[in-house]
Amino acid sequence: MTKEVNKQYQQQLTEKQQIKKCHGNRRLQRFRRKYRSKGMNNQTIEMLLNIHQGTTSVYQDNQQIHKQEEKEMDDSSSLNTQKSVINMLMLSEN
């Protein structure tokens, strides 16, 4: 009797674990709710959302460009350092 009850309980647990609801993108929901509360219609909210996503992607692109420039500067500075060391060695030999 207890084994049967135990089996039923385990089956109920596995069924509950399998049912997991997805509530969507919470950040997007908060964004829309914020502007709906200000009285904006759905078209305006979508336009703001597109603008917001566009500026975010531009910001990310700028970050990538900046990182790439820093890397190039580091590479060129290390190359200059190597050249100066070679020049110093050449001068010390003379």
PyMOL Python script that loads the backbone (N, CA, C, O; Angstrom):
from pymol import cmd

cmd.read_pdbstr("""\
ATOM      1  N   MET A   1       0.824  -1.192   0.000  1.00  0.00           N
ATOM      2  CA  MET A   1       0.000   0.000   0.000  1.00  0.00           C
ATOM      3  C   MET A   1       0.866   1.252   0.000  1.00  0.00           C
ATOM      4  O   MET A   1       0.614   2.172  -0.778  1.00  0.00           O
ATOM      5  N   THR A   2       1.860   1.304   0.840  1.00  0.00           N
ATOM      6  CA  THR A   2       2.714   2.492   0.901  1.00  0.00           C
ATOM      7  C   THR A   2       3.548   2.640  -0.363  1.00  0.00           C
ATOM      8  O   THR A   2       3.870   3.757  -0.768  1.00  0.00           O
ATOM      9  N   LYS A   3       3.901   1.516  -0.991  1.00  0.00           N
ATOM     10  CA  LYS A   3       4.661   1.599  -2.238  1.00  0.00           C
ATOM     11  C   LYS A   3       3.814   2.232  -3.335  1.00  0.00           C
ATOM     12  O   LYS A   3       4.316   3.023  -4.134  1.00  0.00           O
ATOM     13  N   GLU A   4       2.541   1.886  -3.375  1.00  0.00           N
ATOM     14  CA  GLU A   4       1.649   2.450  -4.382  1.00  0.00           C
ATOM     15  C   GLU A   4       1.466   3.943  -4.155  1.00  0.00           C
ATOM     16  O   GLU A   4       1.472   4.721  -5.109  1.00  0.00           O
ATOM     17  N   VAL A   5       1.307   4.338  -2.933  1.00  0.00           N
ATOM     18  CA  VAL A   5       1.144   5.754  -2.593  1.00  0.00           C
ATOM     19  C   VAL A   5       2.421   6.512  -2.946  1.00  0.00           C
ATOM     20  O   VAL A   5       2.377   7.631  -3.456  1.00  0.00           O
ATOM     21  N   ASN A   6       3.535   5.889  -2.669  1.00  0.00           N
ATOM     22  CA  ASN A   6       4.826   6.485  -2.978  1.00  0.00           C
ATOM     23  C   ASN A   6       4.986   6.692  -4.487  1.00  0.00           C
ATOM     24  O   ASN A   6       5.460   7.741  -4.924  1.00  0.00           O
ATOM     25  N   LYS A   7       4.595   5.701  -5.275  1.00  0.00           N
ATOM     26  CA  LYS A   7       4.672   5.789  -6.728  1.00  0.00           C
ATOM     27  C   LYS A   7       3.777   6.919  -7.244  1.00  0.00           C
ATOM     28  O   LYS A   7       4.190   7.699  -8.103  1.00  0.00           O
ATOM     29  N   GLN A   8       2.572   7.004  -6.729  1.00  0.00           N
ATOM     30  CA  GLN A   8       1.643   8.034  -7.151  1.00  0.00           C
ATOM     31  C   GLN A   8       2.200   9.421  -6.816  1.00  0.00           C
ATOM     32  O   GLN A   8       2.100  10.351  -7.617  1.00  0.00           O
ATOM     33  N   TYR A   9       2.773   9.541  -5.648  1.00  0.00           N
ATOM     34  CA  TYR A   9       3.345  10.817  -5.224  1.00  0.00           C
ATOM     35  C   TYR A   9       4.495  11.213  -6.143  1.00  0.00           C
ATOM     36  O   TYR A   9       4.599  12.375  -6.534  1.00  0.00           O
ATOM     37  N   GLN A  10       5.357  10.262  -6.493  1.00  0.00           N
ATOM     38  CA  GLN A  10       6.477  10.545  -7.376  1.00  0.00           C
ATOM     39  C   GLN A  10       5.996  10.932  -8.766  1.00  0.00           C
ATOM     40  O   GLN A  10       6.571  11.822  -9.393  1.00  0.00           O
ATOM     41  N   GLN A  11       4.950  10.276  -9.256  1.00  0.00           N
ATOM     42  CA  GLN A  11       4.400  10.607 -10.566  1.00  0.00           C
ATOM     43  C   GLN A  11       3.839  12.028 -10.565  1.00  0.00           C
ATOM     44  O   GLN A  11       4.012  12.771 -11.531  1.00  0.00           O
ATOM     45  N   GLN A  12       3.171  12.398  -9.480  1.00  0.00           N
ATOM     46  CA  GLN A  12       2.619  13.747  -9.385  1.00  0.00           C
ATOM     47  C   GLN A  12       3.739  14.782  -9.371  1.00  0.00           C
ATOM     48  O   GLN A  12       3.617  15.844  -9.983  1.00  0.00           O
ATOM     49  N   LEU A  13       4.819  14.475  -8.678  1.00  0.00           N
ATOM     50  CA  LEU A  13       5.947  15.407  -8.640  1.00  0.00           C
ATOM     51  C   LEU A  13       6.566  15.592 -10.020  1.00  0.00           C
ATOM     52  O   LEU A  13       6.856  16.718 -10.426  1.00  0.00           O
ATOM     53  N   THR A  14       6.768  14.497 -10.738  1.00  0.00           N
ATOM     54  CA  THR A  14       7.367  14.606 -12.063  1.00  0.00           C
ATOM     55  C   THR A  14       6.449  15.350 -13.019  1.00  0.00           C
ATOM     56  O   THR A  14       6.931  16.100 -13.868  1.00  0.00           O
ATOM     57  N   GLU A  15       5.145  15.164 -12.907  1.00  0.00           N
ATOM     58  CA  GLU A  15       4.206  15.884 -13.755  1.00  0.00           C
ATOM     59  C   GLU A  15       4.271  17.378 -13.454  1.00  0.00           C
ATOM     60  O   GLU A  15       4.229  18.192 -14.376  1.00  0.00           O
ATOM     61  N   LYS A  16       4.373  17.745 -12.199  1.00  0.00           N
ATOM     62  CA  LYS A  16       4.454  19.154 -11.825  1.00  0.00           C
ATOM     63  C   LYS A  16       5.756  19.771 -12.316  1.00  0.00           C
ATOM     64  O   LYS A  16       5.781  20.925 -12.745  1.00  0.00           O
ATOM     65  N   GLN A  17       6.824  19.010 -12.253  1.00  0.00           N
ATOM     66  CA  GLN A  17       8.112  19.528 -12.694  1.00  0.00           C
ATOM     67  C   GLN A  17       8.135  19.736 -14.200  1.00  0.00           C
ATOM     68  O   GLN A  17       8.809  20.648 -14.679  1.00  0.00           O
ATOM     69  N   GLN A  18       7.431  18.929 -14.946  1.00  0.00           N
ATOM     70  CA  GLN A  18       7.426  19.049 -16.396  1.00  0.00           C
ATOM     71  C   GLN A  18       6.640  20.265 -16.859  1.00  0.00           C
ATOM     72  O   GLN A  18       6.934  20.827 -17.914  1.00  0.00           O
ATOM     73  N   ILE A  19       5.660  20.673 -16.094  1.00  0.00           N
ATOM     74  CA  ILE A  19       4.837  21.813 -16.482  1.00  0.00           C
ATOM     75  C   ILE A  19       5.512  23.081 -15.962  1.00  0.00           C
ATOM     76  O   ILE A  19       5.353  23.463 -14.803  1.00  0.00           O
ATOM     77  N   LYS A  20       6.264  23.717 -16.847  1.00  0.00           N
ATOM     78  CA  LYS A  20       6.932  24.952 -16.480  1.00  0.00           C
ATOM     79  C   LYS A  20       6.468  26.029 -17.455  1.00  0.00           C
ATOM     80  O   LYS A  20       6.649  25.902 -18.666  1.00  0.00           O
ATOM     81  N   LYS A  21       5.880  27.069 -16.926  1.00  0.00           N
ATOM     82  CA  LYS A  21       5.333  28.101 -17.785  1.00  0.00           C
ATOM     83  C   LYS A  21       6.382  29.174 -18.052  1.00  0.00           C
ATOM     84  O   LYS A  21       7.165  29.544 -17.177  1.00  0.00           O
ATOM     85  N   CYS A  22       6.370  29.654 -19.273  1.00  0.00           N
ATOM     86  CA  CYS A  22       7.270  30.722 -19.671  1.00  0.00           C
ATOM     87  C   CYS A  22       6.449  32.018 -19.693  1.00  0.00           C
ATOM     88  O   CYS A  22       5.366  32.068 -20.276  1.00  0.00           O
ATOM     89  N   HIS A  23       6.964  33.031 -19.070  1.00  0.00           N
ATOM     90  CA  HIS A  23       6.218  34.280 -18.974  1.00  0.00           C
ATOM     91  C   HIS A  23       6.769  35.363 -19.898  1.00  0.00           C
ATOM     92  O   HIS A  23       6.435  36.537 -19.738  1.00  0.00           O
ATOM     93  N   GLY A  24       7.586  34.994 -20.838  1.00  0.00           N
ATOM     94  CA  GLY A  24       8.067  35.949 -21.821  1.00  0.00           C
ATOM     95  C   GLY A  24       9.179  36.835 -21.296  1.00  0.00           C
ATOM     96  O   GLY A  24       9.689  36.640 -20.193  1.00  0.00           O
ATOM     97  N   ASN A  25       9.535  37.792 -22.093  1.00  0.00           N
ATOM     98  CA  ASN A  25      10.621  38.708 -21.773  1.00  0.00           C
ATOM     99  C   ASN A  25      10.132  39.731 -20.753  1.00  0.00           C
ATOM    100  O   ASN A  25       9.369  40.636 -21.091  1.00  0.00           O
ATOM    101  N   ARG A  26      10.568  39.587 -19.516  1.00  0.00           N
ATOM    102  CA  ARG A  26      10.097  40.463 -18.437  1.00  0.00           C
ATOM    103  C   ARG A  26      10.542  41.907 -18.649  1.00  0.00           C
ATOM    104  O   ARG A  26       9.805  42.845 -18.344  1.00  0.00           O
ATOM    105  N   ARG A  27      11.734  42.072 -19.165  1.00  0.00           N
ATOM    106  CA  ARG A  27      12.252  43.419 -19.390  1.00  0.00           C
ATOM    107  C   ARG A  27      11.377  44.154 -20.401  1.00  0.00           C
ATOM    108  O   ARG A  27      11.065  45.330 -20.217  1.00  0.00           O
ATOM    109  N   LEU A  28      10.985  43.467 -21.462  1.00  0.00           N
ATOM    110  CA  LEU A  28      10.114  44.040 -22.478  1.00  0.00           C
ATOM    111  C   LEU A  28       8.738  44.357 -21.895  1.00  0.00           C
ATOM    112  O   LEU A  28       8.147  45.390 -22.208  1.00  0.00           O
ATOM    113  N   GLN A  29       8.241  43.473 -21.057  1.00  0.00           N
ATOM    114  CA  GLN A  29       6.931  43.707 -20.427  1.00  0.00           C
ATOM    115  C   GLN A  29       6.965  44.950 -19.545  1.00  0.00           C
ATOM    116  O   GLN A  29       6.029  45.749 -19.559  1.00  0.00           O
ATOM    117  N   ARG A  30       8.032  45.112 -18.785  1.00  0.00           N
ATOM    118  CA  ARG A  30       8.150  46.300 -17.924  1.00  0.00           C
ATOM    119  C   ARG A  30       8.242  47.565 -18.759  1.00  0.00           C
ATOM    120  O   ARG A  30       7.639  48.582 -18.414  1.00  0.00           O
ATOM    121  N   PHE A  31       8.995  47.514 -19.858  1.00  0.00           N
ATOM    122  CA  PHE A  31       9.137  48.655 -20.759  1.00  0.00           C
ATOM    123  C   PHE A  31       7.772  49.080 -21.297  1.00  0.00           C
ATOM    124  O   PHE A  31       7.422  50.260 -21.270  1.00  0.00           O
ATOM    125  N   ARG A  32       7.006  48.103 -21.785  1.00  0.00           N
ATOM    126  CA  ARG A  32       5.689  48.416 -22.332  1.00  0.00           C
ATOM    127  C   ARG A  32       4.736  48.928 -21.257  1.00  0.00           C
ATOM    128  O   ARG A  32       3.991  49.879 -21.490  1.00  0.00           O
ATOM    129  N   ARG A  33       4.756  48.308 -20.090  1.00  0.00           N
ATOM    130  CA  ARG A  33       3.867  48.731 -18.999  1.00  0.00           C
ATOM    131  C   ARG A  33       4.163  50.171 -18.588  1.00  0.00           C
ATOM    132  O   ARG A  33       3.249  50.944 -18.299  1.00  0.00           O
ATOM    133  N   LYS A  34       5.448  50.521 -18.566  1.00  0.00           N
ATOM    134  CA  LYS A  34       5.853  51.874 -18.172  1.00  0.00           C
ATOM    135  C   LYS A  34       5.240  52.917 -19.099  1.00  0.00           C
ATOM    136  O   LYS A  34       4.725  53.937 -18.641  1.00  0.00           O
ATOM    137  N   TYR A  35       5.299  52.658 -20.407  1.00  0.00           N
ATOM    138  CA  TYR A  35       4.785  53.637 -21.352  1.00  0.00           C
ATOM    139  C   TYR A  35       3.271  53.572 -21.503  1.00  0.00           C
ATOM    140  O   TYR A  35       2.638  54.574 -21.836  1.00  0.00           O
ATOM    141  N   ARG A  36       2.681  52.397 -21.260  1.00  0.00           N
ATOM    142  CA  ARG A  36       1.217  52.321 -21.251  1.00  0.00           C
ATOM    143  C   ARG A  36       0.647  53.143 -20.105  1.00  0.00           C
ATOM    144  O   ARG A  36      -0.394  53.786 -20.243  1.00  0.00           O
ATOM    145  N   SER A  37       1.336  53.114 -18.979  1.00  0.00           N
ATOM    146  CA  SER A  37       0.862  53.886 -17.820  1.00  0.00           C
ATOM    147  C   SER A  37       0.958  55.388 -18.073  1.00  0.00           C
ATOM    148  O   SER A  37       0.251  56.176 -17.446  1.00  0.00           O
ATOM    149  N   LYS A  38       1.846  55.781 -19.006  1.00  0.00           N
ATOM    150  CA  LYS A  38       1.964  57.196 -19.363  1.00  0.00           C
ATOM    151  C   LYS A  38       0.925  57.593 -20.415  1.00  0.00           C
ATOM    152  O   LYS A  38       0.853  58.758 -20.807  1.00  0.00           O
ATOM    153  N   GLY A  39       0.117  56.620 -20.873  1.00  0.00           N
ATOM    154  CA  GLY A  39      -0.974  56.923 -21.793  1.00  0.00           C
ATOM    155  C   GLY A  39      -0.619  56.782 -23.265  1.00  0.00           C
ATOM    156  O   GLY A  39      -1.354  57.273 -24.122  1.00  0.00           O
ATOM    157  N   MET A  40       0.480  56.130 -23.573  1.00  0.00           N
ATOM    158  CA  MET A  40       0.865  55.968 -24.978  1.00  0.00           C
ATOM    159  C   MET A  40       0.163  54.758 -25.584  1.00  0.00           C
ATOM    160  O   MET A  40      -0.147  53.786 -24.894  1.00  0.00           O
ATOM    161  N   ASN A  41      -0.082  54.841 -26.906  1.00  0.00           N
ATOM    162  CA  ASN A  41      -0.729  53.707 -27.579  1.00  0.00           C
ATOM    163  C   ASN A  41       0.338  52.705 -28.031  1.00  0.00           C
ATOM    164  O   ASN A  41       1.537  52.963 -27.917  1.00  0.00           O
ATOM    165  N   ASN A  42      -0.114  51.567 -28.540  1.00  0.00           N
ATOM    166  CA  ASN A  42       0.808  50.482 -28.900  1.00  0.00           C
ATOM    167  C   ASN A  42       1.761  50.860 -30.027  1.00  0.00           C
ATOM    168  O   ASN A  42       2.916  50.434 -30.018  1.00  0.00           O
ATOM    169  N   GLN A  43       1.304  51.650 -30.998  1.00  0.00           N
ATOM    170  CA  GLN A  43       2.178  52.057 -32.098  1.00  0.00           C
ATOM    171  C   GLN A  43       3.344  52.887 -31.585  1.00  0.00           C
ATOM    172  O   GLN A  43       4.490  52.672 -31.980  1.00  0.00           O
ATOM    173  N   THR A  44       3.051  53.827 -30.712  1.00  0.00           N
ATOM    174  CA  THR A  44       4.090  54.684 -30.159  1.00  0.00           C
ATOM    175  C   THR A  44       5.078  53.873 -29.329  1.00  0.00           C
ATOM    176  O   THR A  44       6.286  54.100 -29.384  1.00  0.00           O
ATOM    177  N   ILE A  45       4.557  52.937 -28.569  1.00  0.00           N
ATOM    178  CA  ILE A  45       5.417  52.094 -27.743  1.00  0.00           C
ATOM    179  C   ILE A  45       6.343  51.262 -28.620  1.00  0.00           C
ATOM    180  O   ILE A  45       7.526  51.116 -28.311  1.00  0.00           O
ATOM    181  N   GLU A  46       5.807  50.711 -29.722  1.00  0.00           N
ATOM    182  CA  GLU A  46       6.633  49.918 -30.642  1.00  0.00           C
ATOM    183  C   GLU A  46       7.716  50.780 -31.269  1.00  0.00           C
ATOM    184  O   GLU A  46       8.849  50.333 -31.442  1.00  0.00           O
ATOM    185  N   MET A  47       7.364  52.029 -31.612  1.00  0.00           N
ATOM    186  CA  MET A  47       8.344  52.938 -32.193  1.00  0.00           C
ATOM    187  C   MET A  47       9.459  53.226 -31.179  1.00  0.00           C
ATOM    188  O   MET A  47      10.640  53.199 -31.524  1.00  0.00           O
ATOM    189  N   LEU A  48       9.080  53.496 -29.950  1.00  0.00           N
ATOM    190  CA  LEU A  48      10.081  53.727 -28.903  1.00  0.00           C
ATOM    191  C   LEU A  48      10.952  52.497 -28.681  1.00  0.00           C
ATOM    192  O   LEU A  48      12.158  52.607 -28.463  1.00  0.00           O
ATOM    193  N   LEU A  49      10.338  51.351 -28.738  1.00  0.00           N
ATOM    194  CA  LEU A  49      11.067  50.101 -28.564  1.00  0.00           C
ATOM    195  C   LEU A  49      12.102  49.919 -29.672  1.00  0.00           C
ATOM    196  O   LEU A  49      13.237  49.524 -29.407  1.00  0.00           O
ATOM    197  N   ASN A  50      11.707  50.210 -30.915  1.00  0.00           N
ATOM    198  CA  ASN A  50      12.649  50.110 -32.034  1.00  0.00           C
ATOM    199  C   ASN A  50      13.794  51.100 -31.886  1.00  0.00           C
ATOM    200  O   ASN A  50      14.948  50.770 -32.160  1.00  0.00           O
ATOM    201  N   ILE A  51      13.474  52.311 -31.453  1.00  0.00           N
ATOM    202  CA  ILE A  51      14.515  53.317 -31.234  1.00  0.00           C
ATOM    203  C   ILE A  51      15.446  52.858 -30.124  1.00  0.00           C
ATOM    204  O   ILE A  51      16.667  52.957 -30.249  1.00  0.00           O
ATOM    205  N   HIS A  52      14.878  52.363 -29.057  1.00  0.00           N
ATOM    206  CA  HIS A  52      15.672  51.898 -27.915  1.00  0.00           C
ATOM    207  C   HIS A  52      16.597  50.750 -28.320  1.00  0.00           C
ATOM    208  O   HIS A  52      17.766  50.730 -27.934  1.00  0.00           O
ATOM    209  N   GLN A  53      16.081  49.800 -29.092  1.00  0.00           N
ATOM    210  CA  GLN A  53      16.906  48.679 -29.540  1.00  0.00           C
ATOM    211  C   GLN A  53      17.976  49.147 -30.511  1.00  0.00           C
ATOM    212  O   GLN A  53      19.088  48.619 -30.509  1.00  0.00           O
ATOM    213  N   GLY A  54      17.654  50.132 -31.339  1.00  0.00           N
ATOM    214  CA  GLY A  54      18.633  50.665 -32.290  1.00  0.00           C
ATOM    215  C   GLY A  54      19.783  51.360 -31.595  1.00  0.00           C
ATOM    216  O   GLY A  54      20.941  51.172 -31.968  1.00  0.00           O
ATOM    217  N   THR A  55      19.478  52.164 -30.583  1.00  0.00           N
ATOM    218  CA  THR A  55      20.547  52.864 -29.868  1.00  0.00           C
ATOM    219  C   THR A  55      21.387  51.880 -29.071  1.00  0.00           C
ATOM    220  O   THR A  55      22.589  52.090 -28.902  1.00  0.00           O
ATOM    221  N   THR A  56      20.780  50.823 -28.584  1.00  0.00           N
ATOM    222  CA  THR A  56      21.533  49.808 -27.850  1.00  0.00           C
ATOM    223  C   THR A  56      22.526  49.122 -28.777  1.00  0.00           C
ATOM    224  O   THR A  56      23.674  48.886 -28.400  1.00  0.00           O
ATOM    225  N   SER A  57      22.081  48.801 -29.996  1.00  0.00           N
ATOM    226  CA  SER A  57      22.986  48.130 -30.926  1.00  0.00           C
ATOM    227  C   SER A  57      24.105  49.069 -31.362  1.00  0.00           C
ATOM    228  O   SER A  57      25.237  48.623 -31.551  1.00  0.00           O
ATOM    229  N   VAL A  58      23.812  50.369 -31.526  1.00  0.00           N
ATOM    230  CA  VAL A  58      24.850  51.339 -31.879  1.00  0.00           C
ATOM    231  C   VAL A  58      25.863  51.433 -30.749  1.00  0.00           C
ATOM    232  O   VAL A  58      27.068  51.494 -30.993  1.00  0.00           O
ATOM    233  N   TYR A  59      25.380  51.445 -29.519  1.00  0.00           N
ATOM    234  CA  TYR A  59      26.264  51.512 -28.368  1.00  0.00           C
ATOM    235  C   TYR A  59      27.179  50.289 -28.318  1.00  0.00           C
ATOM    236  O   TYR A  59      28.373  50.414 -28.045  1.00  0.00           O
ATOM    237  N   GLN A  60      26.616  49.106 -28.582  1.00  0.00           N
ATOM    238  CA  GLN A  60      27.419  47.887 -28.577  1.00  0.00           C
ATOM    239  C   GLN A  60      28.447  47.911 -29.705  1.00  0.00           C
ATOM    240  O   GLN A  60      29.581  47.471 -29.520  1.00  0.00           O
ATOM    241  N   ASP A  61      28.054  48.425 -30.880  1.00  0.00           N
ATOM    242  CA  ASP A  61      28.994  48.535 -31.993  1.00  0.00           C
ATOM    243  C   ASP A  61      30.143  49.464 -31.633  1.00  0.00           C
ATOM    244  O   ASP A  61      31.301  49.174 -31.936  1.00  0.00           O
ATOM    245  N   ASN A  62      29.823  50.584 -30.986  1.00  0.00           N
ATOM    246  CA  ASN A  62      30.863  51.526 -30.579  1.00  0.00           C
ATOM    247  C   ASN A  62      31.818  50.891 -29.585  1.00  0.00           C
ATOM    248  O   ASN A  62      33.025  51.128 -29.646  1.00  0.00           O
ATOM    249  N   GLN A  63      31.296  50.091 -28.673  1.00  0.00           N
ATOM    250  CA  GLN A  63      32.155  49.409 -27.711  1.00  0.00           C
ATOM    251  C   GLN A  63      33.115  48.463 -28.421  1.00  0.00           C
ATOM    252  O   GLN A  63      34.296  48.399 -28.082  1.00  0.00           O
ATOM    253  N   GLN A  64      32.607  47.733 -29.400  1.00  0.00           N
ATOM    254  CA  GLN A  64      33.461  46.793 -30.132  1.00  0.00           C
ATOM    255  C   GLN A  64      34.545  47.538 -30.894  1.00  0.00           C
ATOM    256  O   GLN A  64      35.694  47.098 -30.918  1.00  0.00           O
ATOM    257  N   ILE A  65      34.200  48.658 -31.515  1.00  0.00           N
ATOM    258  CA  ILE A  65      35.184  49.454 -32.252  1.00  0.00           C
ATOM    259  C   ILE A  65      36.246  49.979 -31.298  1.00  0.00           C
ATOM    260  O   ILE A  65      37.437  49.944 -31.608  1.00  0.00           O
ATOM    261  N   HIS A  66      35.816  50.465 -30.138  1.00  0.00           N
ATOM    262  CA  HIS A  66      36.752  51.003 -29.150  1.00  0.00           C
ATOM    263  C   HIS A  66      37.717  49.916 -28.668  1.00  0.00           C
ATOM    264  O   HIS A  66      38.916  50.162 -28.543  1.00  0.00           O
ATOM    265  N   LYS A  67      37.202  48.729 -28.401  1.00  0.00           N
ATOM    266  CA  LYS A  67      38.057  47.617 -27.970  1.00  0.00           C
ATOM    267  C   LYS A  67      39.062  47.255 -29.055  1.00  0.00           C
ATOM    268  O   LYS A  67      40.224  46.969 -28.769  1.00  0.00           O
ATOM    269  N   GLN A  68      38.608  47.270 -30.293  1.00  0.00           N
ATOM    270  CA  GLN A  68      39.486  46.935 -31.401  1.00  0.00           C
ATOM    271  C   GLN A  68      40.594  47.982 -31.536  1.00  0.00           C
ATOM    272  O   GLN A  68      41.750  47.634 -31.780  1.00  0.00           O
ATOM    273  N   GLU A  69      40.243  49.267 -31.377  1.00  0.00           N
ATOM    274  CA  GLU A  69      41.247  50.331 -31.453  1.00  0.00           C
ATOM    275  C   GLU A  69      42.267  50.204 -30.327  1.00  0.00           C
ATOM    276  O   GLU A  69      43.464  50.401 -30.537  1.00  0.00           O
ATOM    277  N   GLU A  70      41.781  49.871 -29.123  1.00  0.00           N
ATOM    278  CA  GLU A  70      42.704  49.688 -28.002  1.00  0.00           C
ATOM    279  C   GLU A  70      43.674  48.553 -28.271  1.00  0.00           C
ATOM    280  O   GLU A  70      44.863  48.655 -27.971  1.00  0.00           O
ATOM    281  N   LYS A  71      43.163  47.481 -28.835  1.00  0.00           N
ATOM    282  CA  LYS A  71      44.012  46.326 -29.142  1.00  0.00           C
ATOM    283  C   LYS A  71      45.076  46.716 -30.167  1.00  0.00           C
ATOM    284  O   LYS A  71      46.241  46.342 -30.030  1.00  0.00           O
ATOM    285  N   GLU A  72      44.675  47.470 -31.195  1.00  0.00           N
ATOM    286  CA  GLU A  72      45.623  47.911 -32.207  1.00  0.00           C
ATOM    287  C   GLU A  72      46.678  48.827 -31.607  1.00  0.00           C
ATOM    288  O   GLU A  72      47.853  48.752 -31.967  1.00  0.00           O
ATOM    289  N   MET A  73      46.252  49.698 -30.685  1.00  0.00           N
ATOM    290  CA  MET A  73      47.201  50.598 -30.025  1.00  0.00           C
ATOM    291  C   MET A  73      48.194  49.802 -29.187  1.00  0.00           C
ATOM    292  O   MET A  73      49.389  50.099 -29.188  1.00  0.00           O
ATOM    293  N   ASP A  74      47.707  48.804 -28.479  1.00  0.00           N
ATOM    294  CA  ASP A  74      48.585  47.960 -27.667  1.00  0.00           C
ATOM    295  C   ASP A  74      49.576  47.218 -28.543  1.00  0.00           C
ATOM    296  O   ASP A  74      50.756  47.114 -28.210  1.00  0.00           O
ATOM    297  N   ASP A  75      49.089  46.699 -29.674  1.00  0.00           N
ATOM    298  CA  ASP A  75      49.961  45.976 -30.598  1.00  0.00           C
ATOM    299  C   ASP A  75      51.042  46.897 -31.161  1.00  0.00           C
ATOM    300  O   ASP A  75      52.208  46.513 -31.249  1.00  0.00           O
ATOM    301  N   SER A  76      50.647  48.117 -31.542  1.00  0.00           N
ATOM    302  CA  SER A  76      51.614  49.042 -32.125  1.00  0.00           C
ATOM    303  C   SER A  76      52.608  49.519 -31.071  1.00  0.00           C
ATOM    304  O   SER A  76      53.785  49.710 -31.378  1.00  0.00           O
ATOM    305  N   SER A  77      52.152  49.716 -29.830  1.00  0.00           N
ATOM    306  CA  SER A  77      53.071  50.160 -28.779  1.00  0.00           C
ATOM    307  C   SER A  77      54.073  49.065 -28.434  1.00  0.00           C
ATOM    308  O   SER A  77      55.239  49.356 -28.166  1.00  0.00           O
ATOM    309  N   SER A  78      53.635  47.818 -28.437  1.00  0.00           N
ATOM    310  CA  SER A  78      54.571  46.733 -28.165  1.00  0.00           C
ATOM    311  C   SER A  78      55.568  46.585 -29.308  1.00  0.00           C
ATOM    312  O   SER A  78      56.725  46.233 -29.081  1.00  0.00           O
ATOM    313  N   LEU A  79      55.128  46.852 -30.533  1.00  0.00           N
ATOM    314  CA  LEU A  79      56.017  46.800 -31.681  1.00  0.00           C
ATOM    315  C   LEU A  79      57.052  47.913 -31.590  1.00  0.00           C
ATOM    316  O   LEU A  79      58.231  47.693 -31.870  1.00  0.00           O
ATOM    317  N   ASN A  80      56.611  49.117 -31.194  1.00  0.00           N
ATOM    318  CA  ASN A  80      57.538  50.241 -31.016  1.00  0.00           C
ATOM    319  C   ASN A  80      58.548  49.944 -29.923  1.00  0.00           C
ATOM    320  O   ASN A  80      59.722  50.290 -30.056  1.00  0.00           O
ATOM    321  N   THR A  81      58.112  49.314 -28.853  1.00  0.00           N
ATOM    322  CA  THR A  81      59.004  48.962 -27.761  1.00  0.00           C
ATOM    323  C   THR A  81      60.057  47.968 -28.239  1.00  0.00           C
ATOM    324  O   THR A  81      61.233  48.086 -27.893  1.00  0.00           O
ATOM    325  N   GLN A  82      59.639  47.005 -29.023  1.00  0.00           N
ATOM    326  CA  GLN A  82      60.588  46.022 -29.556  1.00  0.00           C
ATOM    327  C   GLN A  82      61.608  46.703 -30.462  1.00  0.00           C
ATOM    328  O   GLN A  82      62.796  46.383 -30.409  1.00  0.00           O
ATOM    329  N   LYS A  83      61.158  47.630 -31.284  1.00  0.00           N
ATOM    330  CA  LYS A  83      62.072  48.349 -32.170  1.00  0.00           C
ATOM    331  C   LYS A  83      63.074  49.175 -31.374  1.00  0.00           C
ATOM    332  O   LYS A  83      64.259  49.211 -31.706  1.00  0.00           O
ATOM    333  N   SER A  84      62.599  49.836 -30.324  1.00  0.00           N
ATOM    334  CA  SER A  84      63.507  50.659 -29.527  1.00  0.00           C
ATOM    335  C   SER A  84      64.539  49.803 -28.801  1.00  0.00           C
ATOM    336  O   SER A  84      65.689  50.217 -28.656  1.00  0.00           O
ATOM    337  N   VAL A  85      64.152  48.637 -28.351  1.00  0.00           N
ATOM    338  CA  VAL A  85      65.092  47.730 -27.692  1.00  0.00           C
ATOM    339  C   VAL A  85      66.151  47.271 -28.693  1.00  0.00           C
ATOM    340  O   VAL A  85      67.337  47.210 -28.367  1.00  0.00           O
ATOM    341  N   ILE A  86      65.723  46.954 -29.892  1.00  0.00           N
ATOM    342  CA  ILE A  86      66.676  46.535 -30.931  1.00  0.00           C
ATOM    343  C   ILE A  86      67.634  47.667 -31.262  1.00  0.00           C
ATOM    344  O   ILE A  86      68.832  47.437 -31.428  1.00  0.00           O
ATOM    345  N   ASN A  87      67.116  48.890 -31.358  1.00  0.00           N
ATOM    346  CA  ASN A  87      67.972  50.050 -31.641  1.00  0.00           C
ATOM    347  C   ASN A  87      68.978  50.265 -30.523  1.00  0.00           C
ATOM    348  O   ASN A  87      70.142  50.568 -30.783  1.00  0.00           O
ATOM    349  N   MET A  88      68.540  50.113 -29.288  1.00  0.00           N
ATOM    350  CA  MET A  88      69.456  50.295 -28.151  1.00  0.00           C
ATOM    351  C   MET A  88      70.556  49.242 -28.178  1.00  0.00           C
ATOM    352  O   MET A  88      71.714  49.552 -27.899  1.00  0.00           O
ATOM    353  N   LEU A  89      70.210  48.014 -28.508  1.00  0.00           N
ATOM    354  CA  LEU A  89      71.196  46.959 -28.604  1.00  0.00           C
ATOM    355  C   LEU A  89      72.201  47.221 -29.705  1.00  0.00           C
ATOM    356  O   LEU A  89      73.395  46.963 -29.550  1.00  0.00           O
ATOM    357  N   MET A  90      71.705  47.736 -30.819  1.00  0.00           N
ATOM    358  CA  MET A  90      72.585  48.038 -31.939  1.00  0.00           C
ATOM    359  C   MET A  90      73.548  49.156 -31.554  1.00  0.00           C
ATOM    360  O   MET A  90      74.727  49.098 -31.903  1.00  0.00           O
ATOM    361  N   LEU A  91      73.064  50.173 -30.840  1.00  0.00           N
ATOM    362  CA  LEU A  91      73.909  51.282 -30.435  1.00  0.00           C
ATOM    363  C   LEU A  91      74.949  50.837 -29.387  1.00  0.00           C
ATOM    364  O   LEU A  91      76.098  51.277 -29.415  1.00  0.00           O
ATOM    365  N   SER A  92      74.534  49.982 -28.491  1.00  0.00           N
ATOM    366  CA  SER A  92      75.465  49.535 -27.459  1.00  0.00           C
ATOM    367  C   SER A  92      76.573  48.671 -28.025  1.00  0.00           C
ATOM    368  O   SER A  92      77.669  48.627 -27.467  1.00  0.00           O
ATOM    369  N   GLU A  93      76.301  47.971 -29.138  1.00  0.00           N
ATOM    370  CA  GLU A  93      77.334  47.146 -29.772  1.00  0.00           C
ATOM    371  C   GLU A  93      78.366  48.011 -30.452  1.00  0.00           C
ATOM    372  O   GLU A  93      79.528  47.616 -30.550  1.00  0.00           O
ATOM    373  N   ASN A  94      77.978  49.184 -30.927  1.00  0.00           N
ATOM    374  CA  ASN A  94      78.913  50.070 -31.628  1.00  0.00           C
ATOM    375  C   ASN A  94      79.719  50.790 -30.633  1.00  0.00           C
ATOM    376  O   ASN A  94      80.576  51.595 -30.998  1.00  0.00           O
TER     377      ASN A  94
END
""", "prot")
cmd.dss("prot")
cmd.show_as("cartoon", "prot")
cmd.util.cbc("prot")
cmd.orient("prot")
